[in-house]
Amino acid sequence: MCAGRAHPAALHPAAAASMIIECAGCAKPILDKFLLNVLERTWHAECVRCYDCRGNLTDKCFSREGKLFCRNDFFR
């Protein structure tokens, strides 16, 4: 969960197989074994990207107004 500063991404086991969960980034179903939760929303790992430069956010992220940013773009 990013709350305006950096936090490591949290992995959680997927819920029951019958429950279809949509990715916050692409709106497609997440069928992976694990779910990636950032900003209290669920994502595919490849969809967690900086809003400005579109770079992958693998370790830390920053947020403003519900959007994800890398460190460089957040402080720009």
C-alpha positions as CSV (number, residue, x, y, z in Angstrom):
1,M,0.0,0.0,0.0
2,C,1.4,3.4,-1.0
3,A,0.3,6.3,1.0
4,G,2.2,9.2,-0.5
5,R,5.6,7.6,0.4
6,A,7.5,4.4,-0.4
7,H,6.3,1.0,0.8
8,P,7.3,-2.4,-0.4
9,A,4.7,-4.2,-2.5
10,A,2.8,-6.8,-0.5
11,L,2.0,-10.3,-1.9
12,H,-1.1,-12.1,-0.6
13,P,-2.4,-15.6,-1.5
14,A,-5.2,-15.5,-4.0
15,A,-8.7,-15.9,-2.6
16,A,-11.0,-18.8,-3.6
17,A,-10.6,-19.8,-7.2
18,S,-14.3,-19.1,-7.9
19,M,-13.8,-15.4,-7.0
20,I,-12.8,-13.3,-10.0
21,I,-10.7,-10.3,-9.1
22,E,-10.0,-7.5,-11.6
23,C,-6.7,-5.7,-12.0
24,A,-6.8,-2.1,-11.0
25,G,-4.4,-1.3,-13.8
26,C,-5.8,-3.1,-16.8
27,A,-9.3,-4.2,-15.6
28,K,-8.6,-7.8,-16.8
29,P,-9.1,-10.8,-14.4
30,I,-6.2,-11.8,-12.2
31,L,-5.8,-15.5,-12.6
32,D,-2.3,-15.8,-10.9
33,K,-1.6,-17.8,-7.8
34,F,-0.8,-14.6,-5.9
35,L,-2.3,-11.1,-5.9
36,L,-0.3,-7.9,-5.7
37,N,-2.0,-5.3,-3.4
38,V,-0.9,-1.7,-3.8
39,L,-3.0,1.3,-2.5
40,E,-5.6,-1.2,-1.2
41,R,-6.3,-2.3,-4.8
42,T,-5.3,-5.6,-6.6
43,W,-2.9,-5.6,-9.6
44,H,-1.0,-7.8,-12.0
45,A,2.7,-7.4,-11.2
46,E,3.3,-6.1,-14.7
47,C,0.5,-3.4,-14.4
48,V,2.2,-1.7,-11.4
49,R,3.9,1.1,-13.3
50,C,4.8,4.8,-12.8
51,Y,2.0,7.0,-14.0
52,D,4.4,9.4,-15.8
53,C,7.3,7.3,-17.2
54,R,5.5,3.9,-17.3
55,G,8.5,2.2,-15.6
56,N,7.8,-1.0,-13.6
57,L,7.5,-0.4,-9.9
58,T,8.9,-3.6,-8.4
59,D,10.3,-2.6,-4.9
60,K,8.9,0.7,-3.9
61,C,6.3,3.2,-5.1
62,F,5.0,6.6,-4.3
63,S,1.4,7.8,-4.7
64,R,-0.5,11.0,-5.2
65,E,-4.2,11.3,-5.9
66,G,-4.5,7.5,-6.3
67,K,-1.8,7.4,-9.0
68,L,1.5,5.4,-8.7
69,F,4.9,7.0,-9.3
70,C,8.5,6.1,-9.2
71,R,10.7,8.1,-6.8
72,N,12.1,10.4,-9.6
73,D,8.7,11.4,-11.0
74,F,7.0,11.7,-7.6
75,F,9.6,14.3,-6.5
76,R,9.8,16.1,-9.8
